[in-house]
Amino acid sequence: ALVTHEHDLGLCRHLFLSGALLAQAQVFRVFLLNASVPNKIKRLRFASKFFTVLAVLPLTMGMGMDIYVRNHKKTIPSQPGPEQVSQACVRRAASLFSQRDFPEAIREAERALSVSVSHFGAAHPTSAACKNLIGRIKHEAGDVVGAEASYLEAMKAYTDSLGEMHPDVATVANNLAGLYRSEGKYRDAEQLCGLALRIDEKLLGHQNPEVARHLNDLAILYGAR
């Protein structure tokens, strides 16, 4: 009942079999010394048959223990790692975001970020994804200053970990461009849209829908200016 790890279960199996073999040897020894069969030859033949029967015992025990180990492994709850914990928080944050529960969504996203930063560092892609999500939530909630800070941190984290020419960098650049456009900062938005366009053109090709979307955003910005 106290065994909760696969290694412990395997060790338990080996000890169990060793004990069975020792018990079998002791039973055989006692049988030879104290058997009531008068003739020594008959006693040895009978003992040989008896030993054959006993030989099945540890094999049967081993098979039973193997079955127990396999079944018990299925019942051992696996402890989620930090990345799984962070992803679970991100999923909850995204769900709350879709329900427009911004305070709770930010709380879950910040919890995911805290777990990711403590285990992987601030420049890890998982941390960058959390910062980007926080930026989106704050942007939708009307916290322009907080959203801008989160987007900039996400861009830096993605650039440091994945390099500038990466689709995730383009995604954050496009998000931040949308924030600047809503605030009337068209020149800043234009620069970020141009960055996102260059990245996606290089990685995805000129005929990709993302490239078309960036071109459309730039056209809107030019018209607004």
N, C-alpha and C positions, 0 to 999 in steps of 0.2 A: 504493500500500500504506500510505502514511502518512496518507491522507485518512480522517478518522474522524468528520466532522461534516457535516450536510446542507448547511450554508452553504458549506463547503469544496468539497463535491461540485458544487454549482451553479456556483461560481466556476471550478472545474476545467473544467466543461463549456463555459463561455463562452470561457475561454482556449483550449481545444481547438479550438472552432469558429473563433475569430479566427486561430489559427495555420493552420488549413486554408484559410481564405479568402486569407490572405497567400501561402501556398504556391501556391494556384491562380492568383492574379494573376501571381506570378513565373513560373510555368510558361507561362502564356499570353503574357507579354511575351517570354520567351525564344523561344517558338515563332514569334511574329511576326517576330522579328529574324533567326532562324536557320533558318526552315523551308526545306525543299528544293523546295517547290512553286514552279515558275518564274513562273507568272502571278500577279500581285498580286491580281486579282479572285478567281481560284480559291483563292489562299492565304487570303483573307479569308473566303470561303464555308466552306472546310475548317476554318478556325480557329473560325468560329462554331459549327459542329457539335461541334468538339472542346471548346469552352467549355461547350456545353450538357451534354456528358457530364461535364465536370468539375464543373458546378454541382450535380450529384446527389451528389457526394462529401461536401460538408459536411452536406447534409441527412441522408444515410445515417449519417454520423458522429454527428450530433446525435441521431438516433433511437436509435442504439446506446448513446450516452452516457446518454440519458434512461432507457433500460431498465436500464443499469448502476446509475444513481442509485437507481431505485426498488427494485431488488433489494438493493443494498447497504444501503439504509436499513433493510430488514427485518433485516439481520444485525447492525446496530449495537445493542449492549445498552444499553437505557435505564437511566440511573442513578436508583434510587429516591429520592424526596424524603424529608425527615424524617418527614412524616406516614405515608408508606408503611412506613418503617423501624419507626416506633413501633407501627403497627397489626400488623406482622408479629410483633413482640415480644409484643404483647398476645395474638395468636392462639396463639403458643407457650406463653405463660404460662397461658392458659385450658386448653390441652390438658394441660399438666403438672398443673394444678390438678385436672382431672377424673381424672387418674391418681393423685391424692393425693401427688404429689411436691412438697411444699410449699416446701422450700428452693430448688429450681430454679425453681419457679413464681414465687416472690417475686423471685428474681434477674432473671428475664426481665421481670417487670412493672416492677421498679425501673429496668431498662435502658430500657424504653419511656418511663417517666416522665422519665428524665434527658434523652432525646432530645427529648421534647415540651417540657420546660421550657426547654431551651437554645435552641430555635428559636421557640417560641410564647409562652413565659412560663408562670408557675405558675397563672395564672387562666384559661388556655385550656380549653375543654371537653375537648380530648383529654387534657390533664394531669389534669383532674378525673376522667375515666373511668379513667385509670391508678391514681389514688389510691383510687378506689372498689374497683377490682379488688384492689389490695394489701390493703385493709381486709377484703374477703371472704376472701382467702387466709389472712391472719393470724388472722381470727376462727375459721376452720375449723381452723387449726393450734393454736389455744389461746392465742395471744398477744392477750389481751384489751386490754391497754394500747396495743399497737401498732395493733390494729384500730380502736380508738376514735379514736386520733390521725389515722389515715388517712381514716376516715369524716368526721371534722370538717373536715379539709383539703379533702376532695372537696366537701362541702357548701358551704364558703366559695368554692371555685373556681367551682362551678356558679352559685352565687348572684351572684357578682361578674360573671361572663361572660354569664349567661342570664337573670338575675333570679330572684326567689324563686318566682314562680308558673310553674314549669317542671317537666315530668314527670321529668327527671333529678334534680332536687332532691327530688322525692317518693320516687324510688327509693332514694337514699342515706339519706333520713330513715327510710324503712322498714327499711333494712339496719341502721342504727344503733339503731333501736327494738328490733329483734330481739336485738341484742347486749346492750342494757340489760335486756331482759326475761330473758335467760338469766342475767344477773348479779343479778337480783332488784331492779333499779332501776326499779320499776314506774311511778313518777311521771314520771321522765324519758322512759321508753318511751311513756307515754301522751301526753305533749306532742308527741313526734315522730310518733306515729301520727295524732294530730289534725292536724298540719301536712300530712302526706301525704294525708290524707283531704280536707282543704280544697282542696289543689291539684288532685287528680284529680277531685273533684266539679265544680270550676269548669271544668276543661279537657276532661274526658271525659263529664261528665253523671252523673246519679244512678244510671242503670241499667247503668253499666259494671262489668265483673267486678272491676277493680282497686278500685273503690269498695267493693264487697261484701267484698273481702279485707281492706281496712282496717277496715271495721266489725267483721268477725269478730275481727281482732287486738285491737281495742279491747274487745270483749266478753270475750276471754280475759284481758286485763289487769285489767278490772274484777273478774272472778271471782277472779283471783289476789290482788287487794288485799283 
